[in-house]
Amino acid sequence: MFAGLSNYGITCILCLALVINAPPASAVSEPKDRGDELITIRERIKTVQKSRDALESQRRALVAQLSSIERDYGRLAKRLKELEVKAEAQSRHLKDLERRRSQLQKAVKEHHKTLTGQARAAYAAGRQDWLKLVLDQEDPTKVSRMLAYYNYLSRARFALMNEMQKDLAAVSQMQQEVSAEADRLRLTREQLAKDRLELDKFRRSRQQVLAGLERNLEDKESQLKQLREDEERLRDLVAAIRPMVDDSAPKRSVAGGPFATLYGRLTYPAEGPLIEQFGSPRAGGRWDGVVIRAPEGTPVHAVAAGKVAYSDWLRGYGLLTIIDHGDGYMSLYAFNQSLYKNVGDWVKRGDIIATVGTSGGRKEPGLYFGIREKGKPLNPMLWCSHKD
């Protein structure tokens, strides 16, 4: 092939071929650069993952803290309402005792006035009247009548004195009861003041935890993920409850007939407008119940008779009560301030089972109300009477 070429020519051709086929200078260092970049990316991924794990751990801790605070808040709010009712009853009882004491004191004064009048009359007549009547021989009938009259007056005075003594003893006893009831009322009001301060402390703690959770869930993706997880938790809870309640479920509503017969005739569990309707858009999905706006502390009533199947805190729904109505039907009440019934309690239609609140991390008070048939969400708006 290289015949006729000099050695110099052959050498030049080989050098040219080596130059043409030689890789660029940058290609020699490229593998090393790419390897360094890959290591850097992996390190960044590890850092991001650690950061996300730390945030997730922090969020779990905050959720646990929120759960504890809202449980304690609910128990204290319930106790506060009970103390308010007790204080009101004690106040009424105290007023009744004071009224009765006043009536007794008035009766004692009347008795004293009557006895004073009788004593003055007896003194004016003088002791000689008795002797004159006994020695008067002209009219024995008159003597007998007058003696009977004086005897009657004497017995009347004696009875009046006994009555006054009883009233005085009753006044003394009533005075002790008034004093004791006043002390009980004072102690109740002191406890109320302490509990209100404690409630304010829980409220401030809750706000701090919520602020921490908001910072933890600043990006929309995290919020949607948590919301979906919360909804799944509720579905899993209802699914877990069903096998436990099916064996002992009430087959007939105490109000008369199966729950299904109450379609369109239920009353909403709390007074207030609907701020979220069944099927209306919700971040990442749609509402599977309704939300009723109502002031914190508003009573929540059972929509039908049944047995309490769940009464506790659930992430995303706060303090939650679930009532089993039999035949696969359940009603759900969430975001409560306090829970008044325990698992296993039987309730009648209209019984107070909770109070409206902001639990579950809500900023505004309201009540979530849902109905399930064998775990499937039903539209409460079709089951309940009209609400604006």
Helices and strands as residue ranges (DSSP letters): H 7-21, H 25-125, H 128-135, H 140-216, H 220-246, G 259-262, E 274-276, E 281-282, E 285-286, E 290-293, E 299-301, E 306-314, E 318-326, E 329-339, E 346-347, E 352-356, E 366-373, E 376-378, H 380-383
